[in-house]
């Protein structure tokens, strides 16, 4: 509810104001998170581009990668929603570009993986996560 959001925002603001180093910690963690997101989506795309693996690219592999990436993105979105100043840190560390790149890599992987073409796995996995 709106009351819960306002209360959570207040609590997060107080936490970050009393411990300013937490924002620095976020800045140090974001390159690792962005790197892990890129690595996961690139690995899936490489498997799809490798003709030997393209036909065996599994739905579970795509689903797991998609859920991992959506968990990362939604966690950061939740933080930005309750503590707006964290968005500046995310922007500085190119989170938006990372999200765009991982999305493109996931779409390319599912289009390339012949057994997964037009299966809607990304949409299906995201819909389950957003419920």
Buried (B, 14 or more C-beta within 10 A) or exposed (E): EEEEEEEBBEEBBEEBEEEEEBBEEBBEEBEEBBEBBBEBBBBBBEBBBEEEBBEEBEBEBBBBBBBBBBEBBEEBBEBBBBBEEBBEBBEEBBBEEBBEBBBEBBEBBBEBBEEBEEBEBBEBBBEEBEE
